[in-house]
Amino acid sequence: MSEDLKEAEKLGPFARLGLYYRQIVSELRKVVWPTRNQLTTYTAVVLVFVSFVIAVVSVLDLILTKIVFWVFG
């Protein structure tokens, strides 16, 4: 790691930018991308969970609103 840093310091700004870009591409090739089926499943799970949380927060808001209006008239 420190050798890469020393080598990068010797390079010019455009060479460092190129090195940075090559490192990004190298890291992205290591990523395990989800399949279309997995992506659809994960998206559906997130949408259902978010809808559930919205419903719970809405019900709590409605209840607290009724309590506040009852207390303060």
MDTraj code that builds the backbone (N, CA, C; nanometers):
import mdtraj as md
import numpy as np

residues = "MET SER GLU ASP LEU LYS GLU ALA GLU LYS LEU GLY PRO PHE ALA ARG LEU GLY LEU TYR TYR ARG GLN ILE VAL SER GLU LEU ARG LYS VAL VAL TRP PRO THR ARG ASN GLN LEU THR THR TYR THR ALA VAL VAL LEU VAL PHE VAL SER PHE VAL ILE ALA VAL VAL SER VAL LEU ASP LEU ILE LEU THR LYS ILE VAL PHE TRP VAL PHE GLY".split()
xyz = np.array([
    [0.0833, -0.1192, 0.0000],
    [0.0000, 0.0000, 0.0000],
    [0.0868, 0.1241, 0.0000],
    [0.1871, 0.1302, 0.0858],
    [0.2714, 0.2487, 0.0930],
    [0.3547, 0.2628, -0.0345],
    [0.3888, 0.1486, -0.0984],
    [0.4632, 0.1553, -0.2238],
    [0.3781, 0.2186, -0.3331],
    [0.2470, 0.1836, -0.3350],
    [0.1567, 0.2442, -0.4326],
    [0.1448, 0.3936, -0.4097],
    [0.1432, 0.4324, -0.2837],
    [0.1319, 0.5743, -0.2501],
    [0.2573, 0.6499, -0.2935],
    [0.3740, 0.5918, -0.2692],
    [0.4988, 0.6560, -0.3112],
    [0.5063, 0.6652, -0.4625],
    [0.4599, 0.5584, -0.5298],
    [0.4616, 0.5578, -0.6764],
    [0.3649, 0.6627, -0.7314],
    [0.2495, 0.6774, -0.6683],
    [0.1508, 0.7745, -0.7134],
    [0.2002, 0.9173, -0.6936],
    [0.2805, 0.9400, -0.5881],
    [0.3328, 1.0747, -0.5640],
    [0.4319, 1.1149, -0.6718],
    [0.4995, 1.0189, -0.7321],
    [0.5972, 1.0488, -0.8364],
    [0.5295, 1.0819, -0.9691],
    [0.4065, 1.0369, -0.9868],
    [0.3371, 1.0571, -1.1135],
    [0.2783, 1.1972, -1.1218],
    [0.2505, 1.2389, -1.2433],
    [0.1860, 1.3677, -1.2646],
    [0.0373, 1.3579, -1.2353],
    [-0.0336, 1.4704, -1.2425],
    [-0.1766, 1.4705, -1.2077],
    [-0.2606, 1.3838, -1.3019],
    [-0.2292, 1.3840, -1.4317],
    [-0.3087, 1.3045, -1.5257],
    [-0.2785, 1.1557, -1.5097],
    [-0.1547, 1.1220, -1.4781],
    [-0.1185, 0.9830, -1.4550],
    [-0.1854, 0.9310, -1.3281],
    [-0.1928, 1.0173, -1.2252],
    [-0.2611, 0.9768, -1.1018],
    [-0.4099, 0.9567, -1.1268],
    [-0.4680, 1.0434, -1.2092],
    [-0.6092, 1.0296, -1.2437],
    [-0.6323, 0.8987, -1.3195],
    [-0.5422, 0.8662, -1.4119],
    [-0.5535, 0.7404, -1.4851],
    [-0.5394, 0.6198, -1.3938],
    [-0.4454, 0.6267, -1.2986],
    [-0.4262, 0.5194, -1.2024],
    [-0.5517, 0.5017, -1.1173],
    [-0.6082, 0.6126, -1.0746],
    [-0.7305, 0.6087, -0.9944],
    [-0.8429, 0.5406, -1.0729],
    [-0.8590, 0.5785, -1.1999],
    [-0.9629, 0.5203, -1.2844],
    [-0.9401, 0.3700, -1.3015],
    [-0.8166, 0.3285, -1.3257],
    [-0.7863, 0.1860, -1.3423],
    [-0.8161, 0.1081, -1.2142],
    [-0.7887, 0.1690, -1.0986],
    [-0.8176, 0.1026, -0.9720],
    [-0.9680, 0.0878, -0.9504],
    [-1.0444, 0.1888, -0.9902],
    [-1.1899, 0.1809, -0.9780],
    [-1.2444, 0.0677, -1.0642],
    [-1.1985, 0.0610, -1.1895],
    [-1.2443, -0.0445, -1.2803],
    [-1.2047, -0.1814, -1.2246],
    [-1.0850, -0.1924, -1.1707],
    [-1.0386, -0.3188, -1.1130],
    [-1.1272, -0.3617, -0.9966],
    [-1.1644, -0.2688, -0.9111],
    [-1.2493, -0.3023, -0.7968],
    [-1.3908, -0.3382, -0.8406],
    [-1.4426, -0.2686, -0.9427],
    [-1.5780, -0.2983, -0.9900],
    [-1.5866, -0.4365, -1.0543],
    [-1.4771, -0.4855, -1.1096],
    [-1.4777, -0.6204, -1.1668],
    [-1.4872, -0.7271, -1.0589],
    [-1.4497, -0.6942, -0.9351],
    [-1.4566, -0.7890, -0.8245],
    [-1.5965, -0.7984, -0.7644],
    [-1.6826, -0.7033, -0.7961],
    [-1.8160, -0.6979, -0.7370],
    [-1.9010, -0.8128, -0.7915],
    [-1.9744, -0.8777, -0.7015],
    [-2.0689, -0.9815, -0.7431],
    [-2.2033, -0.9127, -0.7624],
    [-2.2430, -0.8958, -0.8874],
    [-2.3663, -0.8255, -0.9196],
    [-2.4848, -0.9197, -0.9060],
    [-2.5991, -0.8719, -0.8549],
    [-2.7169, -0.9587, -0.8412],
    [-2.7788, -0.9894, -0.9770],
    [-2.8447, -1.1049, -0.9837],
    [-2.9162, -1.1392, -1.1062],
    [-3.0448, -1.0573, -1.1130],
    [-3.1101, -1.0620, -1.2280],
    [-3.2349, -0.9864, -1.2438],
    [-3.3404, -1.0374, -1.1451],
    [-3.3447, -1.1690, -1.1238],
    [-3.4422, -1.2264, -1.0312],
    [-3.4145, -1.1797, -0.8884],
    [-3.2896, -1.1807, -0.8478],
    [-3.2545, -1.1343, -0.7129],
    [-3.2875, -0.9866, -0.6970],
    [-3.2565, -0.9080, -0.7988],
    [-3.2828, -0.7647, -0.7921],
    [-3.4320, -0.7366, -0.7794],
    [-3.5137, -0.8112, -0.8536],
    [-3.6591, -0.7951, -0.8456],
    [-3.7089, -0.8328, -0.7062],
    [-3.6571, -0.9419, -0.6525],
    [-3.6975, -0.9861, -0.5188],
    [-3.6583, -0.8840, -0.4134],
    [-3.5350, -0.8367, -0.4177],
    [-3.4883, -0.7386, -0.3192],
    [-3.5691, -0.6092, -0.3280],
    [-3.5981, -0.5664, -0.4496],
    [-3.6765, -0.4439, -0.4671],
    [-3.8159, -0.4596, -0.4093],
    [-3.8781, -0.5746, -0.4341],
    [-4.0125, -0.5995, -0.3807],
    [-4.0103, -0.6012, -0.2285],
    [-3.9101, -0.6636, -0.1701],
    [-3.8998, -0.6688, -0.0232],
    [-3.8859, -0.5281, 0.0330],
    [-3.8031, -0.4470, -0.0274],
    [-3.7834, -0.3095, 0.0212],
    [-3.9128, -0.2300, 0.0091],
    [-3.9824, -0.2413, -0.1032],
    [-4.1071, -0.1661, -0.1212],
    [-4.2134, -0.2091, -0.0207],
    [-4.2254, -0.3397, 0.0055],
    [-4.3227, -0.3873, 0.1038],
    [-4.2866, -0.3365, 0.2423],
    [-4.1590, -0.3436, 0.2789],
    [-4.1162, -0.2974, 0.4117],
    [-4.1406, -0.1471, 0.4280],
    [-4.1060, -0.0696, 0.3276],
    [-4.1261, 0.0760, 0.3352],
    [-4.2750, 0.1080, 0.3452],
    [-4.3583, 0.0372, 0.2692],
    [-4.5030, 0.0587, 0.2774],
    [-4.5553, 0.0274, 0.4170],
    [-4.5046, -0.0804, 0.4774],
    [-4.5452, -0.1175, 0.6127],
    [-4.5052, -0.0089, 0.7129],
    [-4.3847, 0.0401, 0.7024],
    [-4.3381, 0.1449, 0.7952],
    [-4.4197, 0.2729, 0.7757],
    [-4.4508, 0.3069, 0.6519],
    [-4.5338, 0.4254, 0.6261],
    [-4.6706, 0.4086, 0.6904],
    [-4.7284, 0.2885, 0.6792],
    [-4.8603, 0.2634, 0.7391],
    [-4.8538, 0.2758, 0.8913],
    [-4.7517, 0.2200, 0.9535],
    [-4.7387, 0.2269, 1.0997],
    [-4.7219, 0.3713, 1.1458],
    [-4.6364, 0.4460, 1.0788],
    [-4.6137, 0.5854, 1.1169],
    [-4.7402, 0.6681, 1.0943],
    [-4.8131, 0.6411, 0.9877],
    [-4.9373, 0.7147, 0.9614],
    [-5.0415, 0.6880, 1.0688],
    [-5.0552, 0.5630, 1.1102],
    [-5.1511, 0.5293, 1.2151],
    [-5.1105, 0.5960, 1.3468],
    [-4.9822, 0.5900, 1.3817],
    [-4.9366, 0.6559, 1.5041],
    [-4.9595, 0.8072, 1.4968],
    [-4.9364, 0.8666, 1.3821],
    [-4.9594, 1.0101, 1.3652],
    [-5.1072, 1.0434, 1.3824],
    [-5.1929, 0.9613, 1.3253],
    [-5.3366, 0.9846, 1.3385],
    [-5.3805, 0.9739, 1.4840],
    [-5.3306, 0.8723, 1.5539],
    [-5.3659, 0.8533, 1.6952],
    [-5.3158, 0.9707, 1.7789],
    [-5.1890, 1.0098, 1.7597],
    [-5.1351, 1.1214, 1.8376],
    [-5.2060, 1.2528, 1.8047],
    [-5.2454, 1.2707, 1.6805],
    [-5.3202, 1.3918, 1.6434],
    [-5.4536, 1.3965, 1.7160],
    [-5.5235, 1.2842, 1.7201],
    [-5.6529, 1.2789, 1.7899],
    [-5.6335, 1.3077, 1.9400],
    [-5.5274, 1.2522, 1.9991],
    [-5.5011, 1.2754, 2.1423],
    [-5.4705, 1.4229, 2.1682],
    [-5.3887, 1.4839, 2.0831],
    [-5.3524, 1.6253, 2.1016],
    [-5.4753, 1.7138, 2.0871],
    [-5.5596, 1.6862, 1.9866],
    [-5.6804, 1.7679, 1.9701],
    [-5.7777, 1.7460, 2.0855],
    [-5.7807, 1.6268, 2.1411],
    [-5.8688, 1.5984, 2.2550],
    [-5.8197, 1.6714, 2.3803],
    [-5.6854, 1.6736, 2.4007],
    [-5.6291, 1.7371, 2.5198],
    [-5.6382, 1.8893, 2.5101],
    [-5.6003, 1.9448, 2.3954],
    [-5.5917, 2.0902, 2.3824],
    [-5.7143, 2.1519, 2.3153],
    [-5.8092, 2.0721, 2.2783],
    [-5.9364, 2.1191, 2.2284],
    [-5.9317, 2.1717, 2.0909],
])
top = md.Topology()
chain = top.add_chain()
for i, resn in enumerate(residues, 1):
    res = top.add_residue(resn, chain, resSeq=i)
    for name in ("N", "CA", "C"):
        top.add_atom(name, md.element.get_by_symbol(name[0]), res)
traj = md.Trajectory(xyz[None], top)
